[in-house]
């Protein structure tokens, strides 16, 4: 998301942000997270996500954050279930929490972040087109996309192809497979 659109979308009301997120707008999700990042990040810190001194390899920070958040959330959920005395859910959660954080989740999270970064680095028109065509639900008709971007409907396919080639190049450069 470009700075000018991020600032504009952060100024949206919560109602509008929620409505746009429900429509599948990646820009709205980014704006929502950006708007409330301090609140979001304060929760794990208050819950005791303070083991950063144990991190030996700075390059492992994303994986470490995911693992710590995963385990802290599981522990919190288990404690909450004990309070409400739900033995079936407690047993299911106990089986889950004894396992290690799934490596596939780390891999997927890293790939998703690489994709978000690559899309955000595209020119505004490509960024917006890719968001509208591939990340909104339900999918927008080409006529709507063309109207919003101020281009001819017939040029969508050509521009989409060029944008996807640029995106593919950036992802390959970053080692995305």
C-alpha positions, 0 to 999 in steps of 0.5 A, a space after each residue: 500500500 502506498 503512503 497516500 492511500 494508507 493515510 487515506 484508508 487509516 482515516 476511514 471509520 471502523 465501519 468502513 474498514 470492516 466493510 471493505 475488509 469483508 469485501 476482501 480488500 487487502 488495502 483495507 486489511 493493511 489499513 486496519 492493521 496499521 491503524 490498530 497495530 499498537 493495540 494489537 502488539 500490546 496484547 502479546 506483550 501484556 500476555 508475557 511475550 517477553 522472551 526476546 533476549 532468548 533469540 540468538 539469530 536476528 534472521 529468525 525473528 519472523 519465525 520466532 514471533 509466530 512461534 511465541 504468539 502461537 504458544 502464548 495464545 494456546 496457553 491463554 486459550 487453555 487457561 480460559 477453557 479451564 475456567 469455563 470447565 469445558 473438558 472436551 475442548 480442553 482435551 482437544 487443545 491439550 493434544 494441539 498444544 503439545 505439538 510444535 508450531 507447525 513448520 508449514 505455518 511458518 513457511 506459509 507465513 513467510 511466503 505470504 509476507 513476501 507476496 504482500 511486500 512484492 505487491 506493495 512495491 509495484 506501481 500504484 496502478 499495478 498494485 491496485 489492479 492486482 488487489 482488485 482482480 485477485 484479492 477481493 471477494 467477490 471478484 470484480 467485473 473487468 468493467 468495474 476495475 477499468 472504471 476505477 483505474 480510469 482505463 479501457 476495459 479492453 486494456 485490462 488483460 494486457 496491463 494485468 499480464 504486464 503487472 503479473 510479469 513484474 510481480 513474478 520477477 520481484 518474487 523470483 528475485 526474493 527467492 519465492 518458489 
